[in-house]
Amino acid sequence: MFARRLFSTHAALRAAAKAAPSAPKEAGSKAAKAAPAAPAAAKAVPGEHKTVAVGVLLKRNPVVLPELSEFQQAYRAYREAMERDEARPFDSTFYFKKGSVAEQRWLAAQEAAAALGPDQHLVQPKEEELLKLRTAPRITAADAAGDVKSLDRALARSLYLVVQHAAGTQGWRLPQGPVVGEQLLHETRGANACMYAPRPPNRTVQAASERLAEACGSAMETWVVGKAPVGHAKDGNKTVFYMKAHIFSGKIVPSGEIKDHAWLTKEELASKLDPAYYAQISGMLSDL
Amino acid sequence: MFVTTTGALTAASRRALSATGPAARARTPALAATQLPAASAAARGMARAAPANSGTKKKSSKDGIQDPRLQHIKSVLYDNAGATQGAPLVQAPSQREATEVSRKSAVYTGPDSARMQRETIERAWCLLKKQEADEITAGLRRRFLAMRSAMQELEQLDPRLFEGTQGRKEVELFPKRLRVPTETPPMLGWDYERNHNVAQN
């Protein structure tokens, strides 16, 4: 029941957006000022907030642990060797019953390791299942190809979504949209549609940033962190407040509002975005 | 300089790490794990005790001969006289050094290259850890200040939206899919079609 009402109001919004004449065609100078603010500036959304817009800092967390530097690896090997050197000798007769299968497996594993080289330390006998274990590489094909639309790239780093809105000439930005009517900042349609959180029955406000989720598609599983924004940026006469969200699975299905999108690390954002804009948003980006 | 800015080792540090490691002290091949001179005391105890206890089931405390298993357990737990795994024939240099170090003064009083090298390595590691911790703290501070300035701006611009940021969400569910980073990525890669976790019937 509530889903139907959600979609009906959503459809009404879309209809209203299409019906309203696009601003760049009508008012020249006014549109030039308002166009950098939001895609909604091109299509006048009824009840749109005049001074506040909402954006999303959509983040894919690191998938793998960070690589160790050469010093860290050497130090780890140094400490392990020292620990082995100063450890008490391992008495297998104490831990394994004489003649048992476990003792035979243990001794066989030590002999196999000793055959590899003179300076070997104790090894655990490996199960057959562990020997057959396969692992995926940390550097993927997307890394080699430099595919910025792929979420398999830069697995040890965080990736942030940046888009190029179709309307206006503002270049690459974090996704943003208008705040309409009685909406609050933290409710995004993407989060509520994909997560398990049911909509409270007495809530009459619509989800905020419906246009935002509409722009990026709802084929993503996202989660908005809390109710407070994590940063802001001034954008013409509007101030965009960014909500932090995580993406767990899915992909971007760009609609007509998004011309292009990319998933970039913090350093790549610094080179891709306008320097003045990057200076405003760099505070809320994670280092890793 | 011990470590360059990129975390790579300098030539001097490479020499230090290889020279002071146990590999340098034990140039002769290490004993295989199956040959344990430390077990000799226990073995002697067991060999001595076995013939005497072969017939008796109950041991009286007046005999003075202990259960060989107790002897074995004590040797495993407390036997310090045995050689270590890595140092074969030289008599336990690490143990000897450990006692000597405790008798030396804590303040560096003269040239002792092995000790200096070890201390330099540990100092470099402590410095690296401190730098990492400082970076983390600086990142946290930066993100907190960005959030605070956004909240201050929002309070000026729109009180209703500002009030909306206070408190917890009405329905707060921690996301199950929030994944911890691992050594290697999942075999299937990123779940673009959102069908990796669906039970296959």
Interface residues (C-beta under 8 A of the other chain):
Chain A: H49 T51 V52 N61 P62 V63 V64 L65 S69 E70 F71 Q72 A74 Y75 Y78 A81 M82 R84 D85 E86 A87 R88 P89 F90 D91 S92 T93 F94 L107 Q110 A114 P118 D119 Q120 H121 L122 R134 T135 A136 P137 R138 T140 S150 L151 D152 L155 A156 V179 L184 L185 H186 M195 Y196 A197 P198 P200 R203 A219 E221 W223 G226 K227 A228 P229 V230 G231 H232 T239 F241 Y242 H246 F248 S249 G250 K251 G283 M284 S286 D287
Chain B: F2 V3 T6 G7 A8 L9 S13 R14 L17 G21 P22 A23 R25 A26 P29 A30 A32 A33 T34 L36 P37 A38 A39 A42 H72 I73 V76 D79 G82 A83 T84 Q85 G86 A87 S94 I121 A124 W125 L128 E135 I136 G139 R142 R143 L145 A146 M147 S149 A150 M151 E153 L154 L157 D158 L161 G164 T165 Q166 G167 R168 K169 E170 V171 L173 P175 R177 L178 R179 P181 T182 E183 T184 P185 P186 M187 G189 W190 D191 Y192 E193 R194 H196
